[in-house]
Amino acid sequence: MKTVVFTHAAAKDLDALPLDARTAVLDGLCGYAIDGRGDVKRLSGRDGFRLRVGRFRVLFAQDEITILAVYVGKRETTTYRRQ
């Protein structure tokens, strides 16, 4: 099991989501942190990974014990253009 940590920006992004979307994203992150469940792919052209939860994406970095969520948002927006 890994520990999930949010950057300040990712926490603000998560708080801005509607309650049902926020719950789905948190459930997706918990599922991945506990037993590796989820649609996760390595990002091309930059470091990190993405977790797909319906229309939403979580961009994150990870090591053996920690998942650092960097961005949470809809795919239709500028998800992959953020630095």
N, C-alpha and C positions, 0 to 999 in steps of 0.2 A: 504494500500500500504506500502511495506517495502522498506528500503534503501539497495542497493547492494553495498558492499565494497569488494575490492579484496586485498588479501595479496600481498606482493611484488612478491613472487614466482608465485602466480596465475596470476598476471598481465603479468609477463614475459612469462608464458605458453600461455596465450591468445594472446599476441603479436606474438608468434612464429607460430600460426595457419595461414593457408591460409585465404584470405579475406572472401570467401564464408562460410567457417566453423566458422570464428570469428563472422560473422553476425548472423549465425544460433544460436550460443551459446548465444550471447547477447540477441537475440530475445527470446530465451527460458528462460533466467534468468529474463528478463523484464516481460514476461507473468506470470511467477511464482510469482514474487514480486508484481505485480498489482492485480491479481485475483486468484492466486493459481493454474493456469493451468500448466500442465507438468507431466512427468513421474518421480515422486519423491518417493524415498523409504528411510527408515531409514537404516543406515549401521549396519550390525551385527558384533559383536565382538569389536566394537569401537564406540565412539561418533560421531555424525554427520549424514548427509544425502547425497544422491546423486541425481543429476538431469541428466536424459538421454536425449541427443539431437543427434539422429542418432547414429553415431559411437563414439561420444564424450561424456565424463562424466564430470560433475562439482561436486566436493566434497565440501560440505559447512556445516557450523554451522549456526543456526538461533536462534533468540529470537523474542519477540513480534514486534520489529520495524526494525531489521537489519538482513540481510543475509550476512555472511562472507564467501566469496569464498576462499577456501584453495588450490584447485588444478583444473586445466582444462587440459584435454588431451584425447587421443584416448583410447578406452577400450582395444585394443590389446596390449598396452604397460603395464607398471607396475603400472597402476592406483591405484589399491587397496593395493599395497605393500608399498606405500609411507607412511611415518610417519607424 
